[in-house]
Structure formats: structure tokens, C-alpha cells
Amino acid sequence: MPAKVGAVKINNIGNSSIFNIGDVYAMSPESTAKTYAGGGSFNTGDGTYIRLGQSRTYVMDNDQSDQNIIF
């Protein structure tokens, strides 16, 4: 169903974002990411206390590509 849209101001769109105005059947953003994190990473919450003597993250990644995105 057609829609009337007023003024639109876009300040920023990320690399893997989708912006659409109007009719659309399907939207599917595609992106890949690789994250390495040591002990105590990604902890959230109030009053979180982490005590690590020594924390090391060893990464050995021999392949050239992990998740190929082909358009």
C-alpha cells in the first residue's frame, strides 16, 4: 500500500545498515565480523567485579576467509 512520507533527515547509516522508505518485500542486511576477547570481556551489569591475574588471548587463524558474502 503506498504511503506518503514527509521530510526525512538521515544523520548516519552504518556499514551493514538498511534504510527504506516505502513498500518492501524483504530486507536482509549482510555483514560479517570476527571478535577476539580475553577473560572478563563482555561483562555487563551493576556491581560486576572481575579479578584476573593474567589474561591472554591467543589467536591462530590460518584460513584466508571465514564467511564469504557474494552478491
Beta strands, then each sheet from edge to edge (+ up, - down):
end
